Amino acid sequence: MSKRPSLIGGLTLPGPEPREPAASAAPASAPTSPEPESAKPAGRRARPDVVHTSVYLPKEVHRRLREIAFTRDVKVHDVIMEGIDAALQKHGHPSAASLKGKGDA
């Protein structure tokens, strides 16, 4: 079974120059190599001092965090960072802000 043709594949957008299909834009002799895993989208800068992590939250917890953030006119990230600071202080560690300052020096 073959793939259905795209409905928008044949559309052309109005503009100053006609657009060519992507297949004809690249030279046939140029080898295509996959992007390295560390490649970032254009416009984003590398932040070696920051670790990206995911948190899985129950929907109701996420809803309440959004509500708190909205009420205080901050981002959910800021509310989560307050919780992280509270956990660090509870266990006798300095705040995240002061730890971040040590990494910059």
C-alpha positions as CSV (number, residue, x, y, z in Angstrom):
1,M,0.0,0.0,0.0
2,S,1.5,3.3,-1.1
3,K,1.4,6.6,0.8
4,R,-1.3,9.0,0.0
5,P,-0.1,12.2,-1.7
6,S,-0.2,15.3,0.4
7,L,-3.0,17.7,-0.2
8,I,-0.7,20.7,0.4
9,G,2.3,19.4,-1.4
10,G,1.3,20.8,-4.7
11,L,0.1,24.2,-3.4
12,T,2.2,27.3,-4.2
13,L,2.3,30.3,-2.0
14,P,2.1,33.8,-3.5
15,G,5.4,35.7,-3.1
16,P,8.1,37.5,-5.0
17,E,9.8,34.3,-6.2
18,P,8.3,31.0,-7.1
19,R,9.4,28.3,-4.6
20,E,11.1,25.1,-5.9
21,P,10.4,21.7,-4.4
22,A,12.9,20.6,-1.7
23,A,14.1,17.7,-3.8
24,S,15.4,19.9,-6.6
25,A,16.9,22.5,-4.2
26,A,19.7,20.2,-3.1
27,P,22.4,19.1,-5.7
28,A,22.1,15.4,-6.6
29,S,25.8,14.8,-5.9
30,A,25.7,16.2,-2.3
31,P,25.6,13.4,0.2
32,T,23.0,13.9,2.9
33,S,24.2,13.2,6.4
34,P,22.0,13.1,9.5
35,E,22.2,16.0,11.9
36,P,24.3,15.3,15.0
37,E,22.2,14.7,18.1
38,S,23.7,17.8,19.8
39,A,22.5,20.1,17.0
40,K,20.2,22.9,18.4
41,P,17.5,24.8,16.5
42,A,18.7,28.0,15.0
43,G,18.4,30.9,17.4
44,R,18.9,28.9,20.6
45,R,22.2,29.2,22.4
46,A,24.0,26.4,24.1
47,R,23.7,26.4,27.9
48,P,26.3,24.0,29.3
49,D,25.5,25.1,32.8
50,V,21.8,24.1,32.6
51,V,20.4,20.5,32.7
52,H,17.1,19.9,31.0
53,T,14.8,17.5,32.9
54,S,11.2,16.5,32.6
55,V,8.7,16.2,35.5
56,Y,5.6,14.0,35.2
57,L,2.8,15.6,37.1
58,P,-0.8,14.5,37.7
59,K,-3.2,16.7,35.7
60,E,-4.7,18.2,38.8
61,V,-1.3,19.2,40.2
62,H,-0.3,20.8,36.9
63,R,-3.6,22.7,36.8
64,R,-3.1,24.0,40.3
65,L,0.5,25.1,39.5
66,R,-0.8,27.0,36.5
67,E,-3.5,28.6,38.7
68,I,-0.9,29.7,41.2
69,A,1.4,31.0,38.5
70,F,-1.4,32.9,36.8
71,T,-2.6,34.5,40.1
72,R,0.9,35.6,40.9
73,D,1.7,36.7,37.3
74,V,4.7,34.4,37.0
75,K,5.5,31.3,35.0
76,V,5.0,27.7,36.3
77,H,8.8,27.3,36.1
78,D,9.1,30.0,38.8
79,V,6.6,28.2,41.1
80,I,8.5,24.9,40.6
81,M,11.8,26.6,41.3
82,E,10.4,27.9,44.6
83,G,9.5,24.3,45.6
84,I,13.0,23.2,44.6
85,D,14.5,25.9,46.8
86,A,12.3,24.8,49.7
87,A,13.5,21.2,49.3
88,L,17.2,22.3,49.1
89,Q,16.8,24.4,52.3
90,K,15.0,21.6,54.1
91,H,18.0,19.4,53.6
92,G,20.5,22.0,54.5
93,H,21.7,23.2,51.1
94,P,21.9,26.7,49.7
95,S,19.2,28.0,47.4
96,A,19.3,27.3,43.6
97,A,20.0,31.0,42.9
98,S,23.2,30.9,45.1
99,L,24.3,27.6,43.6
100,K,23.8,29.0,40.1
101,G,26.0,32.0,41.0
102,K,28.8,29.6,42.1
103,G,28.8,27.8,38.7
104,D,29.2,31.1,36.8
105,A,32.5,32.1,38.4
